[in-house]
Amino acid sequence: MTSIPISFLDLAPITEGGTAALAFARAADLARHLETWGFHRYWLAEHHNMPGIASAATAVVIGHVATATSRIRVGAGGVMLPNHAPLVVAEQFGTLDALHPGRIDLGLGRAPGTDPVATHALRRTLTSSVDQFPADVEELQRYLAGEDVNGVRATPGAGAAVQLWILGSSLYGAQVAAHFGLPYAFASHFAPAQLMDAIALYRRAFRPSAAWPRPHVMIAAHVCAAEREEDARLLMTSLEQAFVALRFGRPGPLAAPVAGFSQRLTPPQKAMLEGVLACAAVGTPAQVSEQLRALITRTQADELIVTSQIYEHEARLRSCEIVAEILMGKGANPRPEA
């Protein structure tokens, strides 16, 4: 068992032949299971113009999942702040906190979470940009603290007990998190290259705040676990297909697993997957346990957040259950190999 909290990051995947409605139903079902198995948080990520991701209206889906659960923290991992006016974010998450007090997290990202065309569609009535990110974070904090900002107060939002995080996949996010004295979540599940440098910078530059006297790092890992290694590696091909499609300009719904997919890849595609999935844990319970524990030891993380883009809902549930068993000693007893 680990001594750090284990959480889950979801994209509410839309599978081939599936719908957004099905994705939302599965998200609520997954969150209920995660709560039973002892996961600490369930986060949803904001993405736009992605046919395989249903969590674009992130605050709405958070409310759906929070209503379906009772104890697990639910939040955004994250909201891409340059896409939104800080006042709107404060009101949305203040509303969520009023409905589900003490359970709402708000992770803030600087990237748009989409392509340039959708970015323009999102921001065409806003003056905010990625360069204003620190100022937007500060403005949001002031609304949540109940301050009057140029004659405006957030209602709901003022005084809300929303837990703020800074997200990042580079040194920039580490600097912002350290400056504000906020916890820092690194996107090592898809951009692990600067993981160790970002953690070191964050811890070195951290300025204690009232809520966080010490730095707090959460790292992310994609997990695909099954009783047999060959089954886990087959399930993993859904994510591999998604990354190849995204990086080469053809995003779509989450595809069914494909046997022998790795043999079809070009050298550039293989190199890309090796890079983005350097922190993935794939295999049997014993193999996944070894890989995740090694990652936690290497980073000295304060928290681990896992994600699993698995096509079959039952296989996804089982992968998460295995994580609960190997890291928290919870879930069902390990199932025998077929």
N, C-alpha and C positions, 0 to 999 in steps of 0.2 A: 504494500500500500504506500501511496505517496502522502506527504504531509501538506501538499499544496492543493488549492481548489482546482477542480476540473470543470470546464465550461464547454459550451457548444456554439459554433457559428453556422448559421443556416442561410441559404440563398432562396429557400422555397422553390426548389428546382421544378420546372415544367418539363416533363418527360415526353419523348416521342409518343404521339397519340393521346397525350394527357391534356389537361386544361389548367388554368390558373385556379379554378375552384377546387380541383383535386389537389393541387399543390398546397393550398391553404388548409384543407382538411388534413392532409398528411403532416403539415407543420404542427398543427395543434395536437395531433396524435403523438408525434415524436416528442414534443415538449412535455406532454403528460408522462410519457415513459421516462424521459430524462429526469424529471422531478422525482419520480419514484426511485430511480437509481442513484440519486444523490448528486446530480450535476448542480453546480453553483449558479450558473447563468445560462440563458439562451438568448443569443443575439442574432439579429437579422441585418443584412447589408443592403445598402441602397445602390442599385444599378438601374440604368435606363437603356431603352432601345436594345434589350437583350431578350431574344425569343425564349431562352431557356431559364430565365430568372423572373420570379413573380413578386419579388420584394421591393418593387420600385416605390410604392406608397408605404414607406417603411413604418411610419408612426401608426398607420391604420392596421397593418399586419401585427405590429407589437400589441395593439389593443386586443386583437383577435386572440392571440396566443396567451396574453395575460389573463383574459377572461376564461380561457380553457384550463388554466392552472391556478394554484393557490399559494405556492411558497417560492418556487424558483424565481430568481431575478430575471427580468426580461428587458431587452433593450436593443439599441442600435449599435452595430459594429461594422459600419457606422452610418451616420448621416453625413453626407458630403456638404459641409457648411457653405462653400462658395455658391452652391445651387440655391440657397435659401436666405431670406432675410432672418437675422438672428431673432427678431421679435416673433416671427412665425414659429420658429423652432422652440422658443421658450413657451409659447402658448400651447403648442402641440404636446410637448413633453410635460408641461405643467398640468395639462388636462389628464394625461396618462397617469401622472403621480396622484392626482386627486381621485382617480378611479381605482388605482392599485397602489396605495400608499406604501412607500418604503421598498418598492420592488423594481423601480425603473432606472435603467442605465442609459447614458447617452454618450456613445463614442463618436468623436468628431474627426472627420477626414478632410484633407485639403484637395484631393483629386476630384474630378467631376464624376467619376464612376460611369463614364459613357464615352461615346465618340464625339468629334467636334461638331457634327451637325446637331446631335441631340443636346450638346452643351449649349449651343446657341438658342435652341428652342426653350431650354430651361431658364436661361439667364437674360432673355431679350428685354425684360422689364426691370432688371436689377443692375445696380452699379457695382456689385461686389465682384471680386476676382480672387484668384488664389493668392495674390500678393497681399490681400487684406486679411488673410486668415487669422493672424494673431489679434488684430483689432476686432474681428468678428467674434473670436472666442471671448475676448474681454467684455464686449458688449453683451453677449449671451449670459456670461456670468453675472453681470450687473442686473439684468432682467430677473434671473432666477433668485438673486439675493434680495429682490424687492425694491431695487433702486429705481428712481425716476431717471430715465435716459432721454434728455432733451424734451421733457414734458410728457413722456410716454412710460406707462407701466404695463407689465405683462399680466393679464388677467384672463384665464388662470396662468400661473407660472411664478408669480412673486412668492418667494419663500418655499418653493417646491423642493422636496428632498431628492432631487435627481442626481445620481452619481455621474460626474463627468469624467471622460477618458479622452486622451489624444491617441489617434491611430497613426500609423506610419509604416512605410517600407523603405525609408531612407534616413539620413542623418537629420534632415529638416524637422521631421515630426519629433524626434528625440529632443532636439533643442527646444521646441515649443512646449513639450510636456514638462521638461526640466524647468523652464522659465516660469510656468504657471504653478509648479508644484502639484501636478496631476499625474495619475497613473498612466502608463504607456503600454499600448498593445501593438506589437510588431507583426506585420503581415507575412510571416515566414512561411505560410502555407502556399504562397504563390510568388514571393519575391524575397528569397532568403539571402541574397548576396551580401547585404550590409548588416545582417543580423547582429553579429558580435560587435562590430564597430558602433552601431546605433545604441546597443545596450550599454556599452562602456561609456559613451558620451552622455547618455541620459543619467546614469548613476553618478558620474563625475560632476555634472553641471547642475544636479537637482537642487532646487531651492525649496526648503520645507514650507508647507502651507498648513493652515489650521486643520484641514481635513486629512492631509497626508504628510505627517512628519518625516516619513522615510520614502524613498523611491519604491515603486511597485511596478514590476515588469510582467506582462503577460505575453507569451509566445504562442504562435498558432502552428498547427500541424494537420495536414490531411491524413486521415486514417481510413484504411480499408482492411478490415479484419474478418476472418472466417475460420472455420475449423480446419480447413485444408489450405495450404499455401496456394495451390493452383486455382482454387476458387476465389481467393482474395485477389490474385493477380488478374483473373478474368474480370471480376467486378471493377477493378481499377481502370479497365480500358474505357469505361464511360467517361471518366474524368479526362483521360488522355485524349480521347476524341474531342472533348469540349475545348481543351487547351489548343489543340492543333487547329480546330475550326476557328477559334477566336483569334489566335495569333496570325492566321493566314487569311483573315477577313471574311470568314464564312460562319459566324455564330448561329446556333440553332438550338432546338430543344435538346435536353440531355438524352443521349442515344443509348440504346441497349448495348450490353457488352458484346465485343467481337473477338472471337478466338483468333489468335495469331495476329492481332493488330500490330504488335511491335515489329513483326517481320515486314509490314507494308510501309513502314516509315522511311522517309529519306534521311540522310545524315543530318541536315539542318533541323529537321523535326525531332530527331532523337536527341540532339544536343540541347534544343530548347526545353524538352521535357525533363532531361536530366538536371537542368538548371533550376527550373521553377519548382520541381518536386524534390529538391535536395533534402527537405525536412519532412517528407512523407513517411508514414509508417504503414507497411503493407505486409500481410502474411497471417500466420497463425497467432493465437493469443500469446504464446511464448515469444514469437518473433516481434510482434508489435510491442509487447511489454519491454523487451530489451531495447528496441529502437527509441521508444518514447522516454524511457528512463535515461538513456544516454543523452538525449536532447536536453532534458531537464537538468541533468548534471552539468553538461557543457555550458549551459547558459545561466545556471543558478536562478532560473525563473521563479517568480513568486506565484505564478498561476499559468495553467495551460488551457488553451482553448482549441478544441479539435473540430474539424469539419469533415463531412463525408458526402461526396457527390456520387451516390450509388443509385442506379436505375431502379432496382426493385425495392419497394418500401420495406418489405420484411427483412431483406438482406441488410438494408440500412439500419433498421432497428437492431438487428443482431450485432452488427459491427459496433454500434454504440454501447450495447449491453456488454460486449467483450471489454470495451474500455473501462466500463464501470467495474467489472469483475477484476481486471488485472491491476487497476490503479486505485480503486476505492474499496475493493472487497465486497461489492454489492452486485445487484442483478441476480439472475438465476445461476444455478450451477452450470459449469461448462458442459456443453453438449458433446456427446461422443462423436468421433469422426465417422463419416459415412463409409 
